[in-house]
């Protein structure tokens, strides 16, 4: 039904737009055609929504933030993220709602990322390591694919990245994401803000803003 989410859409969306226009974080966009190769699907994949279940182009997106002068390293930063993911995302556009009786992320956990508009996204935690975690979309999500959050120590620098491989779940989602780019902009705002929060949690500063790489390709088996 449309009505349950309509009342929640304007406040969160308006706040996101205002913060995006007033943000002083430099964002560098790189877009190209690519032969997108998503990670191997998890096994078992029951009730997961993978790229082959989706619609439209397959997108490979990567948000990269180089952080200088950090006080916390990759493992410390990701431990904070895994322990309380809501602290690392803007609440006006995303809230992690676990289906388990704990807040921290653990492999095998199911949760729902609640967002303004019809963007609620059920996901499953596929893997958690000391420096990363990876999620897969479940049935009912507007996307079909996987997303990984990771941090890497590079000498005196800390690199934080969010990398996703996904298609839209259906033609409406494809219209909003690929053609109108509405949900893509909301997604970009959300993950750029996530990068800045991780930077703040590290005690460092962004070296050169956030780079958003977008590779677009046709799924295997559908190429002409």
C-alpha positions as CSV (number, residue, x, y, z in Angstrom):
1,X,0.0,0.0,0.0
2,X,1.1,3.5,-0.8
3,X,-0.4,5.4,2.2
4,X,1.8,3.8,5.0
5,X,5.0,5.3,3.6
6,X,3.7,8.5,2.0
7,X,3.5,10.3,5.4
8,X,7.1,9.3,6.2
9,X,8.5,10.4,2.8
10,X,8.4,14.2,2.9
11,X,10.3,14.9,6.2
12,X,13.2,12.6,5.6
13,X,13.5,13.4,2.0
14,X,13.3,17.1,2.6
15,X,16.0,17.0,5.3
16,X,18.2,14.9,3.1
17,X,17.9,17.4,0.2
18,X,18.6,20.4,2.5
19,X,21.7,18.7,4.0
20,X,22.9,17.7,0.6
21,X,22.7,21.2,-0.8
22,X,24.4,22.7,2.3
23,X,27.1,20.0,2.6
24,X,30.7,21.1,2.3
25,X,32.0,17.6,1.5
26,X,33.5,17.5,-2.0
27,X,32.0,14.6,-4.1
28,X,33.8,13.3,-7.2
29,X,31.7,11.4,-9.6
30,X,33.1,8.8,-12.0
31,X,30.7,7.0,-14.4
32,X,31.5,4.5,-17.1
33,X,30.3,1.3,-18.9
34,X,31.7,-1.8,-17.3
35,X,31.4,-5.6,-17.5
36,X,30.1,-5.9,-14.0
37,X,31.1,-9.0,-12.1
38,X,29.3,-9.3,-8.8
39,X,30.6,-11.6,-6.0
40,X,29.7,-15.2,-6.1
41,X,26.2,-15.8,-4.7
42,X,26.0,-17.1,-1.2
43,X,25.0,-20.7,-0.6
44,X,22.3,-21.4,0.3
45,X,20.6,-18.5,-1.3
46,X,17.0,-19.2,-0.2
47,X,14.9,-16.1,0.0
48,X,17.7,-13.9,-1.1
49,X,17.2,-11.5,-4.0
50,X,20.2,-11.7,-6.3
51,X,21.1,-9.9,-9.6
52,X,19.6,-12.6,-11.7
53,X,16.3,-12.0,-9.9
54,X,16.3,-8.3,-10.8
55,X,15.5,-6.0,-13.7
56,X,17.4,-3.5,-15.8
57,X,21.1,-2.7,-15.8
58,X,23.6,-4.2,-13.3
59,X,25.3,-1.4,-11.4
60,X,28.7,-1.5,-9.6
61,X,29.1,1.4,-7.2
62,X,32.0,2.2,-4.9
63,X,32.1,5.1,-2.4
64,X,35.7,5.8,-1.4
65,X,36.9,8.0,1.4
66,X,40.6,8.6,2.1
67,X,41.1,9.6,5.8
68,X,44.2,11.4,7.2
69,X,45.3,12.0,10.8
70,X,43.0,9.2,12.1
71,X,43.2,8.1,15.7
72,X,41.5,4.8,15.2
73,X,42.6,2.1,12.6
74,X,40.5,-0.1,10.3
75,X,39.6,-2.7,12.9
76,X,38.6,-0.2,15.6
77,X,36.5,1.8,13.2
78,X,34.7,-1.3,11.8
79,X,34.2,-2.6,15.3
80,X,32.3,0.6,16.1
81,X,30.2,0.3,12.9
82,X,29.3,-3.4,13.4
83,X,28.4,-2.7,17.1
84,X,26.0,0.1,16.3
85,X,25.3,0.6,12.6
86,X,22.7,3.3,13.1
87,X,25.4,5.6,14.4
88,X,27.1,5.5,11.0
89,X,24.1,6.3,8.8
90,X,21.9,9.4,8.6
91,X,18.7,8.7,10.5
92,X,16.5,10.8,8.3
93,X,17.0,8.3,5.4
94,X,18.0,5.0,7.1
95,X,17.4,3.1,10.3
96,X,18.7,-0.4,10.8
97,X,16.0,-2.6,12.4
98,X,17.4,-6.0,13.4
99,X,15.1,-9.0,13.5
100,X,17.3,-10.6,16.1
101,X,17.5,-9.7,19.8
102,X,20.8,-7.9,19.5
103,X,21.9,-4.6,17.8
104,X,25.3,-5.6,16.5
105,X,25.7,-7.2,13.2
106,X,26.5,-11.0,13.1
107,X,26.8,-13.3,10.1
108,X,23.4,-14.8,9.3
109,X,21.4,-12.0,10.9
110,X,18.3,-10.7,9.1
111,X,17.4,-7.0,9.4
112,X,15.4,-4.3,7.6
113,X,16.9,-1.0,6.6
114,X,13.9,1.4,7.0
115,X,14.0,4.5,4.7
116,X,11.6,7.3,3.7
117,X,9.3,6.5,0.9
118,X,8.9,2.9,-0.4
119,X,12.6,2.2,0.2
120,X,12.5,-0.3,3.1
121,X,15.1,-2.9,2.4
122,X,15.2,-6.4,4.0
123,X,18.8,-7.7,4.0
124,X,20.9,-10.5,5.4
125,X,24.4,-10.3,6.9
126,X,26.5,-12.6,4.8
127,X,29.9,-12.1,6.4
128,X,31.6,-10.1,9.2
129,X,35.4,-9.8,9.4
130,X,37.5,-7.6,11.7
131,X,37.7,-5.0,8.9
132,X,34.5,-5.5,6.8
133,X,30.9,-6.8,6.6
134,X,28.8,-7.8,3.6
135,X,25.0,-7.8,3.1
136,X,22.7,-9.4,0.6
137,X,19.2,-8.2,-0.3
138,X,16.2,-10.4,0.6
139,X,12.9,-10.6,-1.2
140,X,11.0,-7.4,-1.0
141,X,14.0,-5.1,-1.3
142,X,14.0,-2.6,-4.1
143,X,17.4,-3.8,-5.2
144,X,18.8,-7.3,-6.0
145,X,22.4,-7.8,-5.1
146,X,25.1,-7.4,-2.5
147,X,26.9,-4.5,-0.7
148,X,30.2,-4.5,1.3
149,X,31.5,-2.0,3.9
150,X,35.2,-2.2,4.6
151,X,38.1,-0.2,6.0
152,X,41.8,-0.7,5.2
153,X,45.0,0.7,6.8
154,X,47.4,2.3,4.3
155,X,50.3,3.5,6.3
156,X,49.4,6.8,7.7
157,X,46.0,6.8,5.9
158,X,42.7,5.0,6.4
159,X,40.6,4.0,3.4
160,X,36.9,3.4,3.9
161,X,34.9,2.0,1.1
162,X,31.3,1.0,0.4
163,X,31.0,-1.3,-2.7
164,X,27.8,-2.6,-4.2
165,X,26.7,-4.8,-7.1
166,X,23.0,-4.7,-7.7
167,X,20.1,-4.4,-10.1
168,X,16.7,-2.9,-9.5
169,X,14.1,-5.5,-8.3
170,X,11.5,-4.5,-10.8
171,X,10.4,-2.0,-13.4
172,X,9.2,0.6,-10.9
173,X,12.4,0.5,-9.0
174,X,14.4,0.7,-12.2
175,X,12.4,3.8,-13.2
176,X,13.2,5.5,-9.9
177,X,16.8,4.4,-9.8
178,X,18.1,4.4,-13.4
179,X,15.8,6.7,-15.4
180,X,14.6,9.3,-12.8
181,X,17.7,8.8,-10.6
182,X,15.6,9.7,-7.5
183,X,16.5,6.7,-5.4
184,X,20.0,6.8,-6.7
185,X,20.5,10.3,-5.4
186,X,19.0,9.4,-2.0
187,X,21.3,6.4,-1.9
188,X,24.4,8.5,-2.8
189,X,23.5,11.0,0.0
190,X,23.1,8.2,2.5
191,X,26.5,6.6,1.8
192,X,28.4,9.9,1.5
193,X,27.1,10.8,4.9
194,X,28.1,7.3,6.1
195,X,31.6,8.0,4.9
196,X,31.7,11.3,6.8
197,X,30.5,9.6,10.0
198,X,33.1,6.9,9.7
199,X,35.7,9.6,9.2
200,X,34.5,11.3,12.4
201,X,34.5,8.1,14.3
202,X,38.1,7.5,13.3
203,X,39.1,10.9,14.6
204,X,40.6,11.9,11.3
205,X,39.7,14.1,8.4
206,X,38.7,13.5,4.7
207,X,41.7,13.9,2.5
208,X,39.8,14.8,-0.7
209,X,36.1,14.3,-0.1
210,X,34.3,11.2,-1.3
211,X,34.6,9.6,-4.7
212,X,31.6,7.8,-6.1
213,X,32.4,5.3,-8.9
214,X,29.5,4.0,-10.9
215,X,29.9,1.2,-13.4
216,X,26.9,0.2,-15.5
217,X,26.6,-3.0,-17.5
218,X,24.3,-5.7,-18.8
219,X,23.9,-8.8,-16.6
220,X,25.6,-11.9,-17.9
221,X,23.3,-13.8,-20.2
222,X,21.5,-10.7,-21.3
223,X,24.3,-9.1,-23.3
224,X,23.6,-8.6,-27.0
